[in-house]
């Protein structure tokens, strides 16, 4: 935890260049209602090979940083991470891995300081902004959160996983719900508004040449797969890998996603 109450977890104290693959840093940013713990299955493997920083996004996990107007925009979160995580740790370049909302935040950071980026992996995420209906749905969810946050978590998290494998993913679903329930409803509402108001950042894909990789789920109920493919086609040095999961591939198929991430990192 730093002075601005942004919690990070890293493996720097164990870092020995002789034991790691290249002296580069991996920044991993979780999604909505998550925390740095959501990366646990992947982190356990990658932390033995790369320098990694896991971040609890403001309003999530152990990070309790809020804006005065109580809206955690993607730009505000990006500024906070740049100032209190990247600059504080003297990170001049890194590979960013963002899941869902973590991808929105990574793109906001890329707009502000593109020179930081050696590469970007968007895990079940998009550079597009919300359409009108999706924005309305997010805002309408605020009432549900205020009325019964626990119930909102239970109903929402179930939709994140491959509907064909729900019976096989009970432990992963319970793990995700447990993490979500540890977050404060106020922080979640503030972030939800920020997500709904986020800007379109597809231009990042075209403007900057650093490697970009999308990981998309065949059975993702949150993002439209066809739209993601069209988005990727318009990018420079932008590729996509499809896996047979829902919106939580890093928990549904952690070994497969780890292999994909490791290959992407080594290619840079």
Secondary structure, 3 states (H helix, E strand, C coil): CCCCCCCEEECHHHCCCCCCCCCCEEEEECCCCCCHHHHHHHHHHHCCCCEEEEECCCCCCCCCCCCCCCCCCHHHHHHHHHHHHHCCCCCCCEEEEEECHHHHHHHHHHHHCHHHEEEEEEECCCCCCCCHHHHHHHHHHHHHHHHCHHHHHHHHHHCCCCHHHHHHCHHHHHHHHHHHHCCCHHHHHHHHHHHHCCCCCCHHHHHCCCEEEEEEECCCCCCCHHHHHHHHHCCCCEEEEEECCCCCHHHHCHHHHHHHHHHHHHCC
